[in-house]
Amino acid sequence: MAAIAIDAESCKRRLERLFAVWDHMFDKPGSSFHGVEAISVISGKSSDEASEGKTSAVHLWLLGYDFPDTLMVLTRKRDVYFLTKAKKLAHLNQIKTTLDGVHLLTSSPEDNPANFKTIVDALKGDDENGVSMEERRVGVITKETHEGSFASDWQQQLEQSGVPQTPINEGLSLVMCVKEECERESIKKASQVSCSIYKDVLVDMIEDTLDKEVKKTHKDIAAKADNSIESDKITKRWKEKFAIDKDDIDVAFTTVQSGGKYELKASSEPTKDNLCLTGGCLIVGCGAKYKEYNSAIIRTLIVNPTAEQKDMYTVLTQAFDALVKALRPGAKFRDVYEAARQVVVNKSPALETHFVKSVGSCLGIEFRDSAFTLNGKSDKTVLPGMAFSVQVGLSDMKPKRGKGDMYAIWITDTLVVPLPDKPQPSDTDMVNGDGGGGAAGGGGAGHDDLLVRCLVQDEEVMAEASKLEPVVLTASQKRSLQANSYELEEEEAEDEEDERRAARPSDGKKGNKKKDKKGATGGDGPAVSASVLKNADTVVMSQRLRTRKGELNEEESKEIERKQQELRFKKLQAIRDRFQNGEGEGAGAKKVSVRKMSSITTYQDAGSLPREVERRPNKILLDGDREAVLVPLGGTHVPFHVSTIKNVSCVAEEGKKHSLRINFQVPGSMGQTFKADENPLPDLSDSNSLFIKELVYRTEDERAMNETFRRMKELIKKVKAKQTLEDQKRDLVEQATLQINRSGKSRPILKELMVRPNVSGSRKVIGNLEAHLNGLRFSAARASENVDIIYANIKHMILQPCVKDLIVLIHFHLHNPIMVGKKKTFDVQFFREVGSQADDLDMRRGGRSGYDPDEIAEEEREQRQKKDLNDKFQRFAKDVESLTEKEFDMPYRELAFTGVPNKSNVTILPTVNCLVHLTEWPPFVLTLEDIEIVSFERVMHGLKNFDMVFVFEDYAKAPKKIDSIPTENLDTLKKWLNELDIVWYEGKQNLNWPNILKTIKDDVEGFVEQGGFDYFLGEEDESEEDDDDEEEDEYKDEEDESAEEEDESSDDDESLAEESDESDFQDLDSDEEEGKDWDELEAEAAKEDKKKRELEDQPASRHKRKRK
């Protein structure tokens, strides 16, 4: 509470207004303030229920903050008592210097009895006002329950005092219902937020659901709206457009209803039923709060409206217009209700039972003030400066003709009744009358004086205000039927559809879509499908989902080839521009940092050697702290750093001796712990320099030798691991600190997850994944096993539900690597296993029936578990999306294909931004926007599979290759890449891409001048195709000739058989007589191989792909 700053001037101004109205109505029977000498406002412990009551509203209205466990007592003498704990009093002390008569009392169990007595004596008052003790009353807030001993002790003390109590709720509501200028501005901004959430979140999601015909629950759609205030992207737009601070916004309610089940209450919770896609009424709305001031907007979207529904909607819009017209200062609440009801009854008396019982209520800090409700019984008066949420609705409507679900129509808006210009105070102004009106006047004439005159219903002010019309703050979202109805048209036959499109005037709609958004008369509203397509990715995916595997027809092939030619030309231009700007060579290959041996120091001098060298002069010693091996040489110990040792070995020799051989790094060996381009050995400045290559020690003590060997190997292993960890950490980019969400709101969380890569070696670590303000944290049992991921470092977020796999997972591919345990990784994955990961073969051998009830129940339980986990992961993903501008990708299984990206044959799944395989580890994640070209290799007639190579724009990165892709996926992949505007080539041979890229980087200008990738990846020459055709023709001619010979010789089968037998034996004899030995055969084979190599090296070789 250290940041609390109370607006003392506002508190003073509002208290003086309260006292002025209190004094004016003190002597009026029937008024809430009649005979009230003091007002008691007690708050108990903090709770959700208490934060929505009248007590909380009074605190927020006066102080700007809600103070739990606090007693506030106001007296007609202008005394204000606060009884609360010392920390809260420190904040309340801000108003003591501005207001007179403020008494701050410290609450404690010991002092409270005396404090209660002091306050009770003050609220009893005296006889100065001419009111007897029996007539004096204390105004209290009723219909609220306060938790805690502090509140109960005060209520008990008040009961024992004998002072009569009277409800003061209505009087406090009256004073707060006429809004100051700043309050009306807050309601206006809250209305702007409500309209934005309604239009940009709720309606967009519903239109998207209708357009794609996917299943989404009411609860999921509402949750997206609730979480929109956490989106930096959305709140940034609000700040720029409406000057609204994110910290001042909250969502009061969200309602989404469809499918025949309706409840016309803002407090109704969205259900888990799916949004109705077939037609009917969709009730959609929300309420936002800005600086604790409420607003509301609700509309009914009618899908495929019937004539009856259109008629009812029109009636309600007319009733709404009548309501707004009647809502003028001076009108009675019941008359406003009657104006709207009469429109509905005139249409049909039977509709009265379906019409709402209230057409709204006053609105402010409280969303609904029960004391000021627009119903048929209220005799309250509409005052200038009031704010309302007004509504009209019909519920439980049953279609008159035919079958159909029940439907309802509900329209709600936020409006304010304007204040008149500030007239001069009248002679009979109650503010300047008896009873302390001067205090109110001291609050300042002008605006505050005008509010008081409105509250006491000054005739001049009311007459002036009655000429003004209410202002609907949510009018930007139209109420008309045309703006809120959807026609979902089924596709007709192609020829009829073409005729209908040709006959219809051009209106910008997508002719091949199933849904159009129209008005009631078939107006020219925008197409739903076009309005929900956010970017080109959505267009691509909508087409992608309709693709089926199969060969390309001639037209498709020509279209793809035409587009590829355009893309290749554009790619060549892009490559030229990129290299001219110096952006094409990439970052270059990263070299492993090497520790020069000349910089390695174990001991500064002989004095720093361990004392053990004196006690054990002939022993090999190890110093783990200094990472050194001390070996005896010439009667003294010589230390060698472990990194200078290449390897060690221990062998048993003849007899009883055992030898330990230590091999060192020497020039030319380059066998250090890490291979690198940099030489780790010192430079040889002197040609006579000597290096120790190896040392051999022998002993008969086998146990001691083995122990030394074991310890030396462990030390070498430890130093290598340390150096590996240092190298991994050296190029890590420092991440921002995770900002923990401590707002008190429930954080998005997924429980009992496993993480990959493993945090702790081979041991599986289970923990929870929580979303915070700027990142996520995986929390395990040990704090050292926590993993933090910052949103800004996430490149791709992928959610893969459990469909045909045994896990459901969330995968994060990062811009910069992080350390997970002791591993540096670009990929972090959190998953849950679903069902059994093993199959019981005994059950199979046992011949269990397929109708075994236990097995069926187990399968059903596994299906439920899958659905439940998928729902949890999807909800978590939506919550995370609301905290960051990034969105989750989901794999499209319709485009799945198999291949070998690493070592095993797996299923590769495309997403909007990636190509992934995530089920097995290590994962395969390829970003599509980084691709320069794709090369299909080993594409030949007769082969069942081919390879696909991805070349990146950064030529320093090694290309990625997926092997053994089934040939039936080739055409589908071509179409998919074509839709993504990715250039691809096709060839028969595997290419050496590292050498190709190296050649390109050495002579970029020559590469571009020769046509770029087309030079060596382009299609085969026409001459080669002609050669192939000639060979095929010759083959066909030979077949024809052989067929003719068979026909001519068919008459003499018997003699032919005899001749063939004889000739076979003759051939065998000749082979045996004239057979060649192995040397001759090998010489011939070598000669043939040489000819083949020469043919392959020729420029016109058929195996080499050339520029067209």
Secondary structure, 3 states (H helix, E strand, C coil): CCCCCCCHHHHHHHHHHHHHHHHHHCCCCCCCCCCEEEEEEEECCCCCCHHHCHHHHHHHHHHCCCCCCEEEEEECCCCEEEEECHHHHHHHHHHHCCCCCEEEEECCCCCHHHHHHHHHHHHHCCHHHCCCCCCCEEEECCCCCCCCHHHHHHHHHHHHHCCCEEECHHHHHHHHHCCCHHHHHHHHHHHHHHHHHHHHHHHHHHHHHHHHCCCCEHHHHHHHHHHHHHCHHHHHHHHHHHCCCHHHEEEEEEEEECCCCCCCCCCCCCCCCECCCCCEEEEEEEEEEECCEECCEEEEEEECCCHHHHHHHHHHHHHHHHHHHHCCCCCEHHHHHHHHHHHHHHHCHHHHHCECCEEEEECCCCCCCCCCEEECCCCCECCCCCEEEEEEEEEEECCCCCCCCCEEEEEEEEEECCCCCCCCCCCCCHHHCCCCHHHHHHCCCCHHHHHHHHHCCCHHHHHHHCCCCCEECCCCCCCCCHHHEEEECCCCCHHHHHHHHHHCCCCCCCCCCCEECCCCCCCCCCCHHHHHCCCHHHHHHHHHCCCCCCCCCHHHHHHHHHHHHHHHHHHHHHHHHHHHCCCCCCCCCCCCCCCCHHHCCCCCCHHHCCCHHHHCCCCCEEECCCCEEEEEECCEEEEEEHHHEEEEEEEECCCCCEEEEEEECCCCCCCCCCCCCCCCCCCCCCCCCCCCCEEEEEECCHHHHHHHHHHHHHHHHHHHHHHHHHHHHHCCCCCCCCCCCCCCCCCCEEEEEEEECCCECCECCEEEEEECCCEEEEECCCHHHCEEEEHHHEEEEEEECCCCCCEEEEEEEEEEEEEECCEEEEEEEEEEECCCCCCCHHHHHCCCCCCCHHHHHHHHHHHHHHHHHHHHHHHHHHHHHHHCCCCEECCCHHHCEEEECCCCCEEEEECCCEEEECCCCCCEEEEHHHEEEEEEECCCCCCCEEEEEEEECCCCCCCEEEEEEEHHHHHHHHHHHHHCCCEEEECCCCCCHHHHHHHHHHCHHHHHHCCCCHHHHCCCCHHHHHHHHHHHHHHHHHHHHHHHHHHHCCCCHHHHHHHHHHHHHHHHHHHHHHCCCHHHHHHHHHHHHHHHHHHHHCCCCCCCCCCC
